[in-house]
Amino acid sequence: MKVWGVASEDVGSRGRCRQASMDGFTAVLDRHTPYLLFLDWFSIKRAYEFPGTDVCWMQDGPMKKYAGICKNASCCVGLAFLCVLFESTVLAEPLKIGVLAYRSKDYIQKQYQPLADILNQAIPDCEFSVEAMNYEELEQAVATRQIDFILTNPSHYWLMAYRSGLSAPLATLVKSEGGQALSAFGGVIFTLTDRKELQHLSDLRGKTVAVATPRSLGGYQMQAHELMKNNLYAGQDFKPFVTGMPHDRVIEAVFNGDAEVGFVRSGVLESMALQGKLDMARVQVLNRQDLPDFPAAISTRLFPEWPIASLPHINETLARRVVAALFLLTDNPEVTRQLAIRGFTIPADYTAVADLLRDLRLPPFDSPPRFTLEDVWRRYSLLIISAVVIAALISLLSLSLWRVNKKLQAERRLVLQKSELLTQTRNTLEAIIKGTSSVVGETFFASLVECLANVLNMRFAFVAEIDSSDIRKARTIAFWNGEMVGENFSYDICGTPCENVIKKRISVFSEKVAEYFPDDIWLKQNAVESYVGIPLSDSQGQFLGHMGLMDVKPIDNPEFLLSLLKVFATRAASEMERRRATEQLERKTEALQQSNADLEQFAYSVSHDMRQPLRSIIGHLQFLANDLKGKLDEDGQLNFNFVLEGAKRMDAMIMSLLEFSRVGRKTEAMRRVDSLEVLNESLVVLAAIINESKAIIDIDGEWPQVYASPDEMIRLFQNLIGNAVKYCEGHKPHLEIASKRDNSIWQVRIKDNGIGIDPAQIDRLFAFFSRLQPRTRFEGTGMGLALCRRIVEHHGGRIWAESKGEGYGSLFAFEIPLEPPSIDSKA
């Protein structure tokens, strides 16, 4: 025996020690350890033990008084005498074992009372008692430390261990079922045999299910987990009907018709049948598991039986003694028979129960776990790297497309500017020619300066010739003074802008011309700001005079003015200059056409070259899909499929762009073809989708010979008819294809009974990559109708669409010339 001194506040924890009191001191005998402790009634503050001895010195508080207690023969006799003397005053409080009452409290109390009796026999220095409690009472008792040991179902154990702290399971209950010892149990999903509509778990959708309580592992949670694996969720797919404990009430609810299905723990049905309370012939177990070593019907996997655990204040020595006594129960068949169990075994692994609670998001795992960026990286690093690489590739492709598109837009703007300039030039030329073509001689020059000034919005316009008698002087042939053609006059060219022109140089002063020629008084008097002049020469290049324009404001586009002045330089060269201007115009038009052709070739080359890396990306993505098959979670697989499908859609869009650029370049040359034969070839290509959709196609009208590209016309019919069949839902497609000729025009109309088109959206139909329907409803790139427009315009025709609105079907029509354009029309 070892003598200790302890602080007075360490004594008196409920159920831990027996105490005996007398005047002057208190003797405390710890029944869980082989120590005898003495306390001075004077508020002991410190205790000292000398190593290697059996002596402990205790210091009291206010008196500073020391007492030495030594282990020797007299001390031992005194201690024994003390214990015997005060045995009658010992106050004992039993150790409580809380047991979850899955049936009535009286029933459970009576069932497990032999457990307390056998523990009292096995550990005589302690007193044990059993108390049956429901879920709430048991949780309250654990939280307030009103019990010392707990026996409950595994999921309830996890909850209280998380909230209040419990030891690891000390032992696992072993039950007796059908003469077998079972340390595991499961859940049962049952219904009545006369409910023929309930044969599989999927049949529970929309049904009412009786459960004792959602907190029961074997009576609810196991079954809910099994249904969750079959995509059935409580409250969403089936309605739980809570009967309350015990499980017998669940069976009553099903038999009374309050619920179609019931959840109970394994063994309950067989137990009630054994007691004569249930006819098993009327019960059907759903999702029955074939477990040859398990004697009871079961619908779920097996989970370990109930654990017994201790609260934190129970010391390890006492816990070991209790576990030893529990393990020896198997040697006492009379007690196990009274307990209706086989005994206890080594603690099972309850991790599966925790995983079940996590999957169901039940307490204590009902709060989502904290998920950090580090967790994301650790779990999805390979996927993230792959996604970043793919995103980088897509970004590079997008950047390349953006640059190409930007360049194409710049080229298009340049072409449009040139086209506008050509249009403006043409309009100006037409106006001037119209004003001068019907006159000759002097009148021509008067009409010329008038037209130049008015059309070009210039204040002054003149045509002058060199004075044959004095080359330093010039004389006007015609002069527009801002209001009319004025009288001609002679003037000295020295020190004027005209001097530069006479030297056979084009002179342009967009602004401040008077500052450059301060000696020219006429410029200052008339406030001239700008000047444009060109020399006039005959067919041999001899200088004849000059022609110019002047204004009181700066010139915005002097090059444009010069180009016009060159056209109307002299009457003698007017026809030649007109032809030269026409040739120039044709060259510009040809250059514009060549530029358009170059742009088409550029688009074709870019699209063709882009397909190679894109197809490589798709190929590698498909290889990666095979490698990662089954390794990605649902979100990862969804994101991976999204990337792969996006790459495939991009490839399809590029293919559509290639087809668009091939029209008129990579297709058959135009020739006379039989329009009905072209239509029939298109229907042969579409035979598969026509047969699959069981479409009805009516063909009517006159089908003439047309001058067209055969493969382009086949593609035109293929796109229009294919769209009519494709955009039809809920009924068989019905198409009416009619052809007619109107003089030199061939018109085709294709009417369908499809989904129709919002009239406000018709203008968008024939644009690049334009889609009126979401991709989730109808697949496509949005280039089909743009290609149709391209083909029709390549044949010199037009295409349009008509619809009353969604649900009223659509009509697509096009018309092209029957004959090729003549040479005159081309000119």
Buried (B, 14 or more C-beta within 10 A) or exposed (E): EEBBBBEBEEBEEEBBBBBBBEEEBBBBBBBBBEEBBBBBEBEBEEBEBEEEEBBBBBBBEEEEEEBEBEBEEEBEEEBEEBBEEBEEEEEEEBBBBBBBBBBEBEEBBEBBBBBBBBBBEBBEEBBBBBBBBBBEBBBEBBEEBBBBBBBBBBBBBBBBBBEBEBBEBBBBBBBBBEEEBBBBBBBBBBBBEEBEEBEEBEBBEEBBBBBBBBBBBBBBBBBBBBBBEBEBEBEEBBEBBBBEBBBBBBBBBBBEEBBBBBBBBBBBBBBBBEEEEBEBEEBBBBBEBEBEEBBBBBBBBBBBBBBBBBBEEBEEEBBEBBBEBBBBBBEBEEBBEBBEBBBBBEBBEBEBBBEBBBBBEBBBBEEEEEEEEEEEEEEBEEBEEBBEEBEEBBEEBEEBBEEBEEEBEEBEEEBEEBEEBBEEBEEBBEBBBEBBEEBEEEEBBBBBBBBBBBBBEBBBBBBBBBBEEEEEBBBBBBBBBBEEBBEBEEBBBEEBBBBBBBEEEBBBBBBEBBEEBEEBEEBEEBEBBBBBBBBBBEEEEEBBBBBBBBBEEEBEEBEBBBBBBBBBBBBEBBEEBBEEBEEBBEEBEEEBEEBEEEBBEBBBEBBBEBBEEBEEBBEBBEEBBEEBEEEBEEEBBEBBEEBBEEBBBBBBBBBBBBBBBBBBEEBEEBEEBBBBBBBBBBBEBBEEBBEEBEBEBEBEBEBBBBBBBBBBBBBBBBBBBBBBBBBBEEEEBBBBBBBBBEEEBBBBBBBBBBBBBEEEEBEBBBEBEBBBBEEEEBEBBBBBBBBBBBBBBBBBBEBBBBBEEBEEBBBBBBBBBBEBEEEEEEE
